[in-house]
Amino acid sequence: MTRRELRDTIIRLDVSAVSFSKIIGVDDRTVRRWTLGECPIPAWLPRFTGLLLQSKLTGHDLRRWVERNTR
């Protein structure tokens, strides 16, 4: 997965980078570093994001999950 593919995936999921970081359980600075190309994207991330996209959850569903599970 390239940094551009990651950015596009976050957009397709209709969540912010901060919400995305909470969904996958990493610091939001880590996601920022991945999207800027400052750090390598882990090998597991393309599969995980693929599963998220296949789940057909909406951005609203994902944001609601973040609100309920990351307080």
Backbone bond lengths (Angstrom), bond angles and torsions (degrees), N, CA, C in turn:
res aa  C-N    CA-C-N  psi(-1)  N-CA   C-N-CA  omega(-1)  CA-C   N-CA-C  phi
1 M - - - 1.451 - - 1.528 107.68 -
2 T 1.312 115.09 131.76 1.461 119.80 176.78 1.524 109.68 -90.64
3 R 1.301 115.13 168.22 1.473 118.52 178.85 1.532 110.87 -64.08
4 R 1.327 116.56 -35.67 1.474 120.03 178.13 1.532 110.21 -66.62
5 E 1.327 117.54 -41.42 1.466 120.66 177.23 1.527 110.82 -62.35
6 L 1.318 116.80 -38.54 1.465 119.82 177.25 1.522 110.52 -64.07
7 R 1.314 117.53 -47.06 1.471 120.23 178.08 1.523 110.84 -58.96
8 D 1.339 116.69 -43.81 1.468 120.65 179.13 1.524 111.46 -63.10
9 T 1.320 116.75 -37.97 1.467 120.99 179.34 1.523 110.51 -65.38
10 I 1.320 117.05 -43.51 1.466 120.66 178.58 1.531 109.61 -60.76
11 I 1.323 116.14 -40.50 1.468 120.14 177.87 1.527 110.25 -65.31
12 R 1.336 117.59 -44.18 1.475 120.84 179.16 1.520 111.81 -62.27
13 L 1.332 116.71 -33.54 1.463 120.30 177.67 1.528 111.59 -73.63
14 D 1.338 116.64 -15.26 1.466 123.39 178.58 1.524 111.66 62.33
15 V 1.341 114.86 44.89 1.458 121.06 174.91 1.518 108.71 -131.08
16 S 1.306 115.95 162.47 1.460 119.97 175.24 1.530 108.81 -78.40
17 A 1.315 115.99 164.64 1.469 120.17 176.09 1.522 110.48 -62.15
18 V 1.328 117.20 -34.69 1.464 121.06 178.54 1.529 110.17 -66.40
19 S 1.323 117.34 -45.91 1.470 120.27 177.33 1.519 110.51 -62.64
20 F 1.320 116.79 -41.78 1.456 120.64 178.62 1.527 110.47 -59.65
21 S 1.319 116.55 -42.18 1.474 119.71 179.86 1.526 110.68 -62.04
22 K 1.317 116.72 -37.59 1.465 120.04 178.68 1.522 111.36 -69.81
23 I 1.317 117.27 -36.98 1.459 121.34 178.69 1.530 110.58 -61.92
24 I 1.334 116.19 -41.93 1.469 118.90 -176.62 1.525 112.80 -93.32
25 G 1.330 117.35 -4.28 1.460 120.78 173.90 1.512 116.00 78.73
26 V 1.326 116.02 34.58 1.465 119.82 175.22 1.521 109.10 -125.89
27 D 1.309 115.49 164.27 1.463 120.94 177.35 1.528 109.60 -66.93
28 D 1.313 116.84 145.15 1.467 119.43 -179.39 1.520 111.91 -63.63
29 R 1.327 118.04 -26.06 1.471 120.31 176.25 1.527 110.87 -66.17
30 T 1.316 116.60 -31.03 1.460 120.37 178.39 1.522 110.34 -65.67
31 V 1.323 116.80 -45.41 1.467 120.29 177.80 1.525 109.88 -61.59
32 R 1.307 117.05 -41.80 1.470 120.92 178.24 1.528 110.43 -60.32
33 R 1.328 117.32 -43.18 1.474 120.99 178.78 1.523 111.32 -64.30
34 W 1.339 116.80 -39.03 1.463 119.46 177.39 1.521 110.66 -63.02
35 T 1.338 116.77 -45.84 1.469 119.75 -176.14 1.527 112.46 -71.60
36 L 1.316 117.07 -21.43 1.464 120.70 176.40 1.523 112.25 -90.44
37 G 1.321 116.63 -6.84 1.457 120.33 -179.27 1.514 113.90 80.00
38 E 1.325 116.95 15.03 1.461 120.95 -178.81 1.522 112.55 -80.59
39 C 1.336 117.13 -23.97 1.465 122.89 -179.95 1.521 108.03 -135.48
40 P 1.325 116.80 148.46 1.473 118.61 178.10 1.522 111.38 -68.94
41 I 1.301 115.04 144.45 1.464 121.45 177.33 1.524 106.96 -80.56
42 P 1.333 117.71 129.78 1.465 119.64 -177.54 1.534 112.51 -63.81
43 A 1.322 115.10 150.69 1.460 121.90 -175.57 1.527 112.82 -62.41
44 W 1.333 118.07 -26.99 1.465 121.06 -177.48 1.526 112.93 -78.51
45 L 1.316 117.89 -18.72 1.464 120.33 -171.74 1.528 114.09 -65.63
46 P 1.336 120.38 -41.56 1.472 117.86 178.88 1.527 112.59 -60.13
47 R 1.309 117.69 -40.63 1.472 120.54 179.48 1.531 110.33 -65.40
48 F 1.334 116.15 -43.54 1.464 120.19 -178.92 1.527 110.73 -64.05
49 T 1.324 116.86 -45.48 1.465 118.79 -179.49 1.529 110.44 -66.98
50 G 1.331 116.76 -33.71 1.459 120.08 175.76 1.520 111.46 -61.01
51 L 1.331 115.48 -41.37 1.467 119.70 177.52 1.521 111.21 -65.05
52 L 1.327 116.50 -39.76 1.465 119.45 177.28 1.530 110.73 -61.30
53 L 1.324 116.02 -44.09 1.464 119.48 -179.68 1.524 111.18 -66.39
54 Q 1.313 118.01 -37.82 1.464 121.62 179.38 1.526 112.20 -69.86
55 S 1.323 116.28 -23.79 1.464 119.88 -176.23 1.524 112.43 -67.64
56 K 1.320 116.99 -17.30 1.468 122.25 -179.65 1.530 112.94 65.94
57 L 1.331 116.51 15.90 1.459 118.65 173.72 1.515 108.42 -68.50
58 T 1.303 116.52 141.49 1.455 120.04 178.48 1.524 109.60 -84.49
59 G 1.315 115.70 164.45 1.457 120.08 174.68 1.515 111.08 -57.08
60 H 1.328 115.62 -38.01 1.468 120.21 177.85 1.528 110.12 -61.36
61 D 1.331 117.62 -44.79 1.471 121.32 178.15 1.520 111.07 -59.61
62 L 1.319 115.92 -45.34 1.467 120.07 -178.27 1.524 111.42 -66.08
63 R 1.332 116.67 -42.85 1.470 119.51 179.11 1.518 111.09 -64.30
64 R 1.326 116.80 -38.95 1.463 120.56 177.55 1.534 110.30 -63.78
65 W 1.332 116.96 -40.61 1.460 120.98 177.25 1.528 110.14 -60.18
66 V 1.327 116.23 -43.90 1.472 120.67 179.14 1.516 109.87 -60.21
67 E 1.323 117.59 -46.29 1.455 121.21 -179.16 1.523 111.44 -60.12
68 R 1.309 117.06 -41.06 1.477 120.81 -176.81 1.523 113.16 -77.70
69 N 1.313 118.11 -26.79 1.464 120.09 -170.10 1.529 115.57 -113.19
70 T 1.295 118.43 2.82 1.469 118.97 -178.18 1.516 113.25 -128.63
71 R 1.279 116.86 27.80 1.471 119.50 -179.50 1.501 110.15 -78.58
